[in-house]
Amino acid sequence: MEYELVHEIQNLCPNNQMRDIFFTEVETEDPEDYVRQKLRGKSVELTTDRKNDGSVTVYASCDGLTQKFIFTPI
């Protein structure tokens, strides 16, 4: 399945509430597996939220940093 992916990385710097945000198109049958492959080799804890419209949000906690991956079907 083809998705538009929005990848948000929380900024941990004091007094800076901005986030790094990346947009891309990806093809995957399993968004969780895609995130595991992207963060390979690190201790990662995933939480997944699946919506009725087919979109999938994967929250990844990795080395004290929270990242959000929003997969929207194209």
PDB file with one MODEL, atoms N, CA, C and O in Angstrom:
MODEL        1
ATOM      1  N   MET A   1       0.847  -1.176   0.000  1.00  0.00           N
ATOM      2  CA  MET A   1       0.000   0.000   0.000  1.00  0.00           C
ATOM      3  C   MET A   1       0.894   1.242   0.000  1.00  0.00           C
ATOM      4  O   MET A   1       1.973   1.244   0.592  1.00  0.00           O
ATOM      5  N   GLU A   2       0.434   2.281  -0.663  1.00  0.00           N
ATOM      6  CA  GLU A   2       1.215   3.512  -0.746  1.00  0.00           C
ATOM      7  C   GLU A   2       0.650   4.547   0.234  1.00  0.00           C
ATOM      8  O   GLU A   2      -0.561   4.749   0.325  1.00  0.00           O
ATOM      9  N   TYR A   3       1.564   5.192   0.960  1.00  0.00           N
ATOM     10  CA  TYR A   3       1.177   6.170   1.983  1.00  0.00           C
ATOM     11  C   TYR A   3       1.961   7.465   1.802  1.00  0.00           C
ATOM     12  O   TYR A   3       3.084   7.466   1.297  1.00  0.00           O
ATOM     13  N   GLU A   4       1.341   8.573   2.229  1.00  0.00           N
ATOM     14  CA  GLU A   4       2.090   9.792   2.495  1.00  0.00           C
ATOM     15  C   GLU A   4       2.503   9.673   3.957  1.00  0.00           C
ATOM     16  O   GLU A   4       1.667   9.401   4.819  1.00  0.00           O
ATOM     17  N   LEU A   5       3.775   9.873   4.237  1.00  0.00           N
ATOM     18  CA  LEU A   5       4.296   9.739   5.594  1.00  0.00           C
ATOM     19  C   LEU A   5       4.731  11.100   6.118  1.00  0.00           C
ATOM     20  O   LEU A   5       5.516  11.804   5.483  1.00  0.00           O
ATOM     21  N   VAL A   6       4.211  11.457   7.283  1.00  0.00           N
ATOM     22  CA  VAL A   6       4.666  12.648   8.006  1.00  0.00           C
ATOM     23  C   VAL A   6       5.419  12.119   9.223  1.00  0.00           C
ATOM     24  O   VAL A   6       4.851  11.398  10.043  1.00  0.00           O
ATOM     25  N   HIS A   7       6.690  12.475   9.339  1.00  0.00           N
ATOM     26  CA  HIS A   7       7.553  12.011  10.427  1.00  0.00           C
ATOM     27  C   HIS A   7       7.908  13.221  11.280  1.00  0.00           C
ATOM     28  O   HIS A   7       8.605  14.126  10.823  1.00  0.00           O
ATOM     29  N   GLU A   8       7.425  13.235  12.523  1.00  0.00           N
ATOM     30  CA  GLU A   8       7.703  14.334  13.449  1.00  0.00           C
ATOM     31  C   GLU A   8       8.671  13.862  14.523  1.00  0.00           C
ATOM     32  O   GLU A   8       8.484  12.799  15.117  1.00  0.00           O
ATOM     33  N   ILE A   9       9.707  14.658  14.769  1.00  0.00           N
ATOM     34  CA  ILE A   9      10.679  14.353  15.812  1.00  0.00           C
ATOM     35  C   ILE A   9      10.620  15.473  16.841  1.00  0.00           C
ATOM     36  O   ILE A   9      10.839  16.642  16.524  1.00  0.00           O
ATOM     37  N   GLN A  10      10.323  15.098  18.065  1.00  0.00           N
ATOM     38  CA  GLN A  10      10.232  16.058  19.175  1.00  0.00           C
ATOM     39  C   GLN A  10      11.600  16.674  19.436  1.00  0.00           C
ATOM     40  O   GLN A  10      12.616  15.979  19.410  1.00  0.00           O
ATOM     41  N   ASN A  11      11.623  17.986  19.687  1.00  0.00           N
ATOM     42  CA  ASN A  11      12.863  18.683  19.996  1.00  0.00           C
ATOM     43  C   ASN A  11      13.015  18.746  21.510  1.00  0.00           C
ATOM     44  O   ASN A  11      12.140  19.269  22.200  1.00  0.00           O
ATOM     45  N   LEU A  12      14.110  18.221  22.028  1.00  0.00           N
ATOM     46  CA  LEU A  12      14.337  18.191  23.470  1.00  0.00           C
ATOM     47  C   LEU A  12      15.122  19.384  24.007  1.00  0.00           C
ATOM     48  O   LEU A  12      15.379  19.466  25.208  1.00  0.00           O
ATOM     49  N   CYS A  13      15.501  20.303  23.132  1.00  0.00           N
ATOM     50  CA  CYS A  13      16.270  21.461  23.571  1.00  0.00           C
ATOM     51  C   CYS A  13      15.402  22.377  24.436  1.00  0.00           C
ATOM     52  O   CYS A  13      14.255  22.650  24.080  1.00  0.00           O
ATOM     53  N   PRO A  14      15.929  22.855  25.564  1.00  0.00           N
ATOM     54  CA  PRO A  14      15.157  23.759  26.423  1.00  0.00           C
ATOM     55  C   PRO A  14      14.754  25.028  25.662  1.00  0.00           C
ATOM     56  O   PRO A  14      15.504  25.524  24.822  1.00  0.00           O
ATOM     57  N   ASN A  15      13.569  25.537  25.967  1.00  0.00           N
ATOM     58  CA  ASN A  15      13.047  26.778  25.374  1.00  0.00           C
ATOM     59  C   ASN A  15      12.845  26.711  23.866  1.00  0.00           C
ATOM     60  O   ASN A  15      12.721  27.748  23.215  1.00  0.00           O
ATOM     61  N   ASN A  16      12.811  25.510  23.306  1.00  0.00           N
ATOM     62  CA  ASN A  16      12.567  25.354  21.870  1.00  0.00           C
ATOM     63  C   ASN A  16      11.455  24.330  21.683  1.00  0.00           C
ATOM     64  O   ASN A  16      11.685  23.131  21.836  1.00  0.00           O
ATOM     65  N   GLN A  17      10.265  24.787  21.358  1.00  0.00           N
ATOM     66  CA  GLN A  17       9.116  23.898  21.211  1.00  0.00           C
ATOM     67  C   GLN A  17       8.898  23.443  19.773  1.00  0.00           C
ATOM     68  O   GLN A  17       7.916  22.756  19.491  1.00  0.00           O
ATOM     69  N   MET A  18       9.781  23.804  18.872  1.00  0.00           N
ATOM     70  CA  MET A  18       9.654  23.410  17.466  1.00  0.00           C
ATOM     71  C   MET A  18       9.945  21.921  17.308  1.00  0.00           C
ATOM     72  O   MET A  18      10.596  21.306  18.153  1.00  0.00           O
ATOM     73  N   ARG A  19       9.459  21.364  16.226  1.00  0.00           N
ATOM     74  CA  ARG A  19       9.708  19.959  15.909  1.00  0.00           C
ATOM     75  C   ARG A  19      10.325  19.871  14.531  1.00  0.00           C
ATOM     76  O   ARG A  19      10.116  20.743  13.688  1.00  0.00           O
ATOM     77  N   ASP A  20      11.086  18.814  14.305  1.00  0.00           N
ATOM     78  CA  ASP A  20      11.554  18.511  12.966  1.00  0.00           C
ATOM     79  C   ASP A  20      10.441  17.711  12.302  1.00  0.00           C
ATOM     80  O   ASP A  20       9.965  16.728  12.870  1.00  0.00           O
ATOM     81  N   ILE A  21      10.019  18.119  11.104  1.00  0.00           N
ATOM     82  CA  ILE A  21       8.943  17.448  10.398  1.00  0.00           C
ATOM     83  C   ILE A  21       9.405  17.141   8.979  1.00  0.00           C
ATOM     84  O   ILE A  21       9.895  18.016   8.265  1.00  0.00           O
ATOM     85  N   PHE A  22       9.236  15.869   8.582  1.00  0.00           N
ATOM     86  CA  PHE A  22       9.648  15.406   7.261  1.00  0.00           C
ATOM     87  C   PHE A  22       8.448  14.791   6.552  1.00  0.00           C
ATOM     88  O   PHE A  22       7.650  14.094   7.178  1.00  0.00           O
ATOM     89  N   PHE A  23       8.313  15.041   5.253  1.00  0.00           N
ATOM     90  CA  PHE A  23       7.237  14.496   4.434  1.00  0.00           C
ATOM     91  C   PHE A  23       7.840  13.619   3.340  1.00  0.00           C
ATOM     92  O   PHE A  23       8.831  13.993   2.713  1.00  0.00           O
ATOM     93  N   THR A  24       7.240  12.456   3.115  1.00  0.00           N
ATOM     94  CA  THR A  24       7.700  11.584   2.045  1.00  0.00           C
ATOM     95  C   THR A  24       6.581  10.629   1.666  1.00  0.00           C
ATOM     96  O   THR A  24       5.592  10.506   2.388  1.00  0.00           O
ATOM     97  N   GLU A  25       6.738   9.955   0.535  1.00  0.00           N
ATOM     98  CA  GLU A  25       5.806   8.905   0.137  1.00  0.00           C
ATOM     99  C   GLU A  25       6.518   7.576   0.294  1.00  0.00           C
ATOM    100  O   GLU A  25       7.671   7.430  -0.112  1.00  0.00           O
ATOM    101  N   VAL A  26       5.824   6.597   0.888  1.00  0.00           N
ATOM    102  CA  VAL A  26       6.420   5.279   1.107  1.00  0.00           C
ATOM    103  C   VAL A  26       5.434   4.204   0.677  1.00  0.00           C
ATOM    104  O   VAL A  26       4.224   4.427   0.634  1.00  0.00           O
ATOM    105  N   GLU A  27       5.972   3.043   0.364  1.00  0.00           N
ATOM    106  CA  GLU A  27       5.151   1.883   0.043  1.00  0.00           C
ATOM    107  C   GLU A  27       5.478   0.788   1.048  1.00  0.00           C
ATOM    108  O   GLU A  27       6.623   0.348   1.147  1.00  0.00           O
ATOM    109  N   THR A  28       4.468   0.350   1.792  1.00  0.00           N
ATOM    110  CA  THR A  28       4.661  -0.689   2.793  1.00  0.00           C
ATOM    111  C   THR A  28       3.324  -1.367   3.071  1.00  0.00           C
ATOM    112  O   THR A  28       2.268  -0.743   2.968  1.00  0.00           O
ATOM    113  N   GLU A  29       3.379  -2.626   3.418  1.00  0.00           N
ATOM    114  CA  GLU A  29       2.180  -3.348   3.828  1.00  0.00           C
ATOM    115  C   GLU A  29       1.982  -3.261   5.335  1.00  0.00           C
ATOM    116  O   GLU A  29       0.887  -3.517   5.835  1.00  0.00           O
ATOM    117  N   ASP A  30       3.048  -2.896   6.067  1.00  0.00           N
ATOM    118  CA  ASP A  30       2.989  -2.873   7.524  1.00  0.00           C
ATOM    119  C   ASP A  30       3.712  -1.640   8.062  1.00  0.00           C
ATOM    120  O   ASP A  30       4.937  -1.653   8.181  1.00  0.00           O
ATOM    121  N   PRO A  31       2.971  -0.569   8.392  1.00  0.00           N
ATOM    122  CA  PRO A  31       3.607   0.653   8.898  1.00  0.00           C
ATOM    123  C   PRO A  31       4.479   0.424  10.133  1.00  0.00           C
ATOM    124  O   PRO A  31       5.533   1.047  10.258  1.00  0.00           O
ATOM    125  N   GLU A  32       4.062  -0.457  11.050  1.00  0.00           N
ATOM    126  CA  GLU A  32       4.885  -0.732  12.236  1.00  0.00           C
ATOM    127  C   GLU A  32       6.231  -1.318  11.843  1.00  0.00           C
ATOM    128  O   GLU A  32       7.267  -0.924  12.378  1.00  0.00           O
ATOM    129  N   ASP A  33       6.216  -2.259  10.908  1.00  0.00           N
ATOM    130  CA  ASP A  33       7.466  -2.866  10.443  1.00  0.00           C
ATOM    131  C   ASP A  33       8.350  -1.815   9.763  1.00  0.00           C
ATOM    132  O   ASP A  33       9.570  -1.828   9.927  1.00  0.00           O
ATOM    133  N   TYR A  34       7.733  -0.905   8.999  1.00  0.00           N
ATOM    134  CA  TYR A  34       8.488   0.165   8.350  1.00  0.00           C
ATOM    135  C   TYR A  34       9.234   0.996   9.399  1.00  0.00           C
ATOM    136  O   TYR A  34      10.412   1.309   9.226  1.00  0.00           O
ATOM    137  N   VAL A  35       8.537   1.352  10.495  1.00  0.00           N
ATOM    138  CA  VAL A  35       9.155   2.153  11.555  1.00  0.00           C
ATOM    139  C   VAL A  35      10.268   1.353  12.236  1.00  0.00           C
ATOM    140  O   VAL A  35      11.340   1.892  12.511  1.00  0.00           O
ATOM    141  N   ARG A  36      10.016   0.066  12.509  1.00  0.00           N
ATOM    142  CA  ARG A  36      11.062  -0.772  13.126  1.00  0.00           C
ATOM    143  C   ARG A  36      12.313  -0.837  12.248  1.00  0.00           C
ATOM    144  O   ARG A  36      13.431  -0.787  12.759  1.00  0.00           O
ATOM    145  N   GLN A  37      12.131  -0.945  10.945  1.00  0.00           N
ATOM    146  CA  GLN A  37      13.275  -0.986  10.025  1.00  0.00           C
ATOM    147  C   GLN A  37      14.008   0.355   9.999  1.00  0.00           C
ATOM    148  O   GLN A  37      15.237   0.397   9.934  1.00  0.00           O
ATOM    149  N   LYS A  38      13.246   1.448  10.050  1.00  0.00           N
ATOM    150  CA  LYS A  38      13.851   2.789  10.018  1.00  0.00           C
ATOM    151  C   LYS A  38      14.671   3.054  11.281  1.00  0.00           C
ATOM    152  O   LYS A  38      15.701   3.725  11.224  1.00  0.00           O
ATOM    153  N   LEU A  39      14.215   2.529  12.421  1.00  0.00           N
ATOM    154  CA  LEU A  39      14.897   2.748  13.696  1.00  0.00           C
ATOM    155  C   LEU A  39      15.664   1.498  14.126  1.00  0.00           C
ATOM    156  O   LEU A  39      15.874   1.277  15.318  1.00  0.00           O
ATOM    157  N   ARG A  40      16.070   0.705  13.183  1.00  0.00           N
ATOM    158  CA  ARG A  40      16.750  -0.569  13.429  1.00  0.00           C
ATOM    159  C   ARG A  40      17.986  -0.397  14.307  1.00  0.00           C
ATOM    160  O   ARG A  40      18.732   0.575  14.186  1.00  0.00           O
ATOM    161  N   GLY A  41      18.177  -1.369  15.191  1.00  0.00           N
ATOM    162  CA  GLY A  41      19.367  -1.391  16.025  1.00  0.00           C
ATOM    163  C   GLY A  41      19.246  -0.574  17.294  1.00  0.00           C
ATOM    164  O   GLY A  41      20.192  -0.501  18.077  1.00  0.00           O
ATOM    165  N   LYS A  42      18.099   0.039  17.507  1.00  0.00           N
ATOM    166  CA  LYS A  42      17.901   0.853  18.702  1.00  0.00           C
ATOM    167  C   LYS A  42      16.791   0.235  19.541  1.00  0.00           C
ATOM    168  O   LYS A  42      15.945  -0.490  19.017  1.00  0.00           O
ATOM    169  N   SER A  43      16.789   0.512  20.820  1.00  0.00           N
ATOM    170  CA  SER A  43      15.729   0.047  21.697  1.00  0.00           C
ATOM    171  C   SER A  43      14.494   0.917  21.443  1.00  0.00           C
ATOM    172  O   SER A  43      14.483   2.102  21.775  1.00  0.00           O
ATOM    173  N   VAL A  44      13.468   0.325  20.858  1.00  0.00           N
ATOM    174  CA  VAL A  44      12.300   1.085  20.423  1.00  0.00           C
ATOM    175  C   VAL A  44      11.029   0.497  21.027  1.00  0.00           C
ATOM    176  O   VAL A  44      10.838  -0.719  21.036  1.00  0.00           O
ATOM    177  N   GLU A  45      10.162   1.377  21.531  1.00  0.00           N
ATOM    178  CA  GLU A  45       8.858   0.976  22.023  1.00  0.00           C
ATOM    179  C   GLU A  45       7.814   1.653  21.142  1.00  0.00           C
ATOM    180  O   GLU A  45       7.809   2.878  21.017  1.00  0.00           O
ATOM    181  N   LEU A  46       6.921   0.856  20.523  1.00  0.00           N
ATOM    182  CA  LEU A  46       5.939   1.398  19.594  1.00  0.00           C
ATOM    183  C   LEU A  46       4.528   1.332  20.160  1.00  0.00           C
ATOM    184  O   LEU A  46       4.166   0.389  20.864  1.00  0.00           O
ATOM    185  N   THR A  47       3.736   2.357  19.837  1.00  0.00           N
ATOM    186  CA  THR A  47       2.310   2.379  20.108  1.00  0.00           C
ATOM    187  C   THR A  47       1.639   2.765  18.801  1.00  0.00           C
ATOM    188  O   THR A  47       2.054   3.720  18.145  1.00  0.00           O
ATOM    189  N   THR A  48       0.593   2.018  18.416  1.00  0.00           N
ATOM    190  CA  THR A  48      -0.039   2.242  17.122  1.00  0.00           C
ATOM    191  C   THR A  48      -1.510   2.602  17.280  1.00  0.00           C
ATOM    192  O   THR A  48      -2.225   2.021  18.097  1.00  0.00           O
ATOM    193  N   ASP A  49      -1.946   3.573  16.482  1.00  0.00           N
ATOM    194  CA  ASP A  49      -3.340   3.995  16.447  1.00  0.00           C
ATOM    195  C   ASP A  49      -3.824   3.876  15.003  1.00  0.00           C
ATOM    196  O   ASP A  49      -3.348   4.592  14.122  1.00  0.00           O
ATOM    197  N   ARG A  50      -4.773   2.966  14.765  1.00  0.00           N
ATOM    198  CA  ARG A  50      -5.327   2.761  13.418  1.00  0.00           C
ATOM    199  C   ARG A  50      -6.718   3.379  13.338  1.00  0.00           C
ATOM    200  O   ARG A  50      -7.559   3.165  14.212  1.00  0.00           O
ATOM    201  N   LYS A  51      -6.947   4.151  12.274  1.00  0.00           N
ATOM    202  CA  LYS A  51      -8.237   4.828  12.081  1.00  0.00           C
ATOM    203  C   LYS A  51      -9.069   4.087  11.025  1.00  0.00           C
ATOM    204  O   LYS A  51      -8.536   3.311  10.232  1.00  0.00           O
ATOM    205  N   ASN A  52     -10.369   4.337  11.032  1.00  0.00           N
ATOM    206  CA  ASN A  52     -11.278   3.710  10.068  1.00  0.00           C
ATOM    207  C   ASN A  52     -10.997   4.131   8.630  1.00  0.00           C
ATOM    208  O   ASN A  52     -11.311   3.389   7.700  1.00  0.00           O
ATOM    209  N   ASP A  53     -10.406   5.316   8.433  1.00  0.00           N
ATOM    210  CA  ASP A  53     -10.126   5.793   7.077  1.00  0.00           C
ATOM    211  C   ASP A  53      -8.853   5.176   6.488  1.00  0.00           C
ATOM    212  O   ASP A  53      -8.462   5.525   5.374  1.00  0.00           O
ATOM    213  N   GLY A  54      -8.196   4.257   7.228  1.00  0.00           N
ATOM    214  CA  GLY A  54      -6.992   3.592   6.738  1.00  0.00           C
ATOM    215  C   GLY A  54      -5.699   4.244   7.180  1.00  0.00           C
ATOM    216  O   GLY A  54      -4.622   3.699   6.943  1.00  0.00           O
ATOM    217  N   SER A  55      -5.785   5.406   7.823  1.00  0.00           N
ATOM    218  CA  SER A  55      -4.561   6.054   8.289  1.00  0.00           C
ATOM    219  C   SER A  55      -4.056   5.354   9.552  1.00  0.00           C
ATOM    220  O   SER A  55      -4.829   4.808  10.338  1.00  0.00           O
ATOM    221  N   VAL A  56      -2.746   5.391   9.715  1.00  0.00           N
ATOM    222  CA  VAL A  56      -2.091   4.727  10.842  1.00  0.00           C
ATOM    223  C   VAL A  56      -1.091   5.714  11.443  1.00  0.00           C
ATOM    224  O   VAL A  56      -0.276   6.297  10.727  1.00  0.00           O
ATOM    225  N   THR A  57      -1.161   5.895  12.771  1.00  0.00           N
ATOM    226  CA  THR A  57      -0.172   6.716  13.466  1.00  0.00           C
ATOM    227  C   THR A  57       0.625   5.806  14.380  1.00  0.00           C
ATOM    228  O   THR A  57       0.063   5.090  15.209  1.00  0.00           O
ATOM    229  N   VAL A  58       1.958   5.839  14.220  1.00  0.00           N
ATOM    230  CA  VAL A  58       2.845   5.034  15.048  1.00  0.00           C
ATOM    231  C   VAL A  58       3.685   5.993  15.883  1.00  0.00           C
ATOM    232  O   VAL A  58       4.389   6.850  15.348  1.00  0.00           O
ATOM    233  N   TYR A  59       3.600   5.833  17.206  1.00  0.00           N
ATOM    234  CA  TYR A  59       4.404   6.614  18.139  1.00  0.00           C
ATOM    235  C   TYR A  59       5.582   5.739  18.540  1.00  0.00           C
ATOM    236  O   TYR A  59       5.390   4.602  18.973  1.00  0.00           O
ATOM    237  N   ALA A  60       6.795   6.255  18.401  1.00  0.00           N
ATOM    238  CA  ALA A  60       7.995   5.497  18.736  1.00  0.00           C
ATOM    239  C   ALA A  60       8.755   6.218  19.841  1.00  0.00           C
ATOM    240  O   ALA A  60       9.092   7.396  19.717  1.00  0.00           O
ATOM    241  N   SER A  61       9.019   5.495  20.920  1.00  0.00           N
ATOM    242  CA  SER A  61       9.850   6.015  21.993  1.00  0.00           C
ATOM    243  C   SER A  61      11.210   5.331  21.850  1.00  0.00           C
ATOM    244  O   SER A  61      11.323   4.111  21.966  1.00  0.00           O
ATOM    245  N   CYS A  62      12.227   6.134  21.600  1.00  0.00           N
ATOM    246  CA  CYS A  62      13.551   5.592  21.277  1.00  0.00           C
ATOM    247  C   CYS A  62      14.617   6.442  21.963  1.00  0.00           C
ATOM    248  O   CYS A  62      14.779   7.620  21.645  1.00  0.00           O
ATOM    249  N   ASP A  63      15.342   5.840  22.905  1.00  0.00           N
ATOM    250  CA  ASP A  63      16.418   6.543  23.606  1.00  0.00           C
ATOM    251  C   ASP A  63      15.930   7.848  24.245  1.00  0.00           C
ATOM    252  O   ASP A  63      16.636   8.856  24.203  1.00  0.00           O
ATOM    253  N   GLY A  64      14.730   7.838  24.835  1.00  0.00           N
ATOM    254  CA  GLY A  64      14.195   9.016  25.502  1.00  0.00           C
ATOM    255  C   GLY A  64      13.603  10.045  24.569  1.00  0.00           C
ATOM    256  O   GLY A  64      13.165  11.102  25.023  1.00  0.00           O
ATOM    257  N   LEU A  65      13.576   9.768  23.285  1.00  0.00           N
ATOM    258  CA  LEU A  65      13.055  10.695  22.283  1.00  0.00           C
ATOM    259  C   LEU A  65      11.760  10.126  21.710  1.00  0.00           C
ATOM    260  O   LEU A  65      11.700   8.949  21.354  1.00  0.00           O
ATOM    261  N   THR A  66      10.725  10.961  21.621  1.00  0.00           N
ATOM    262  CA  THR A  66       9.458  10.525  21.047  1.00  0.00           C
ATOM    263  C   THR A  66       9.365  10.988  19.603  1.00  0.00           C
ATOM    264  O   THR A  66       9.597  12.156  19.291  1.00  0.00           O
ATOM    265  N   GLN A  67       9.018  10.043  18.722  1.00  0.00           N
ATOM    266  CA  GLN A  67       8.829  10.349  17.314  1.00  0.00           C
ATOM    267  C   GLN A  67       7.439   9.891  16.916  1.00  0.00           C
ATOM    268  O   GLN A  67       6.933   8.896  17.435  1.00  0.00           O
ATOM    269  N   LYS A  68       6.819  10.622  15.989  1.00  0.00           N
ATOM    270  CA  LYS A  68       5.494  10.263  15.512  1.00  0.00           C
ATOM    271  C   LYS A  68       5.568  10.070  14.010  1.00  0.00           C
ATOM    272  O   LYS A  68       6.106  10.910  13.290  1.00  0.00           O
ATOM    273  N   PHE A  69       5.017   8.947  13.541  1.00  0.00           N
ATOM    274  CA  PHE A  69       4.960   8.609  12.114  1.00  0.00           C
ATOM    275  C   PHE A  69       3.485   8.518  11.720  1.00  0.00           C
ATOM    276  O   PHE A  69       2.774   7.630  12.192  1.00  0.00           O
ATOM    277  N   ILE A  70       3.025   9.417  10.868  1.00  0.00           N
ATOM    278  CA  ILE A  70       1.630   9.436  10.443  1.00  0.00           C
ATOM    279  C   ILE A  70       1.563   8.944   8.997  1.00  0.00           C
ATOM    280  O   ILE A  70       2.063   9.601   8.084  1.00  0.00           O
ATOM    281  N   PHE A  71       0.940   7.778   8.801  1.00  0.00           N
ATOM    282  CA  PHE A  71       0.792   7.161   7.485  1.00  0.00           C
ATOM    283  C   PHE A  71      -0.626   7.426   6.985  1.00  0.00           C
ATOM    284  O   PHE A  71      -1.590   6.991   7.615  1.00  0.00           O
ATOM    285  N   THR A  72      -0.769   8.134   5.860  1.00  0.00           N
ATOM    286  CA  THR A  72      -2.079   8.415   5.280  1.00  0.00           C
ATOM    287  C   THR A  72      -2.129   7.769   3.895  1.00  0.00           C
ATOM    288  O   THR A  72      -1.275   8.060   3.057  1.00  0.00           O
ATOM    289  N   PRO A  73      -3.114   6.895   3.635  1.00  0.00           N
ATOM    290  CA  PRO A  73      -3.199   6.236   2.327  1.00  0.00           C
ATOM    291  C   PRO A  73      -3.312   7.251   1.197  1.00  0.00           C
ATOM    292  O   PRO A  73      -3.981   8.277   1.320  1.00  0.00           O
ATOM    293  N   ILE A  74      -2.648   6.939   0.104  1.00  0.00           N
ATOM    294  CA  ILE A  74      -2.712   7.806  -1.084  1.00  0.00           C
ATOM    295  C   ILE A  74      -3.693   7.188  -2.056  1.00  0.00           C
ATOM    296  O   ILE A  74      -3.921   7.734  -3.135  1.00  0.00           O
TER     297      ILE A  74
ENDMDL
END
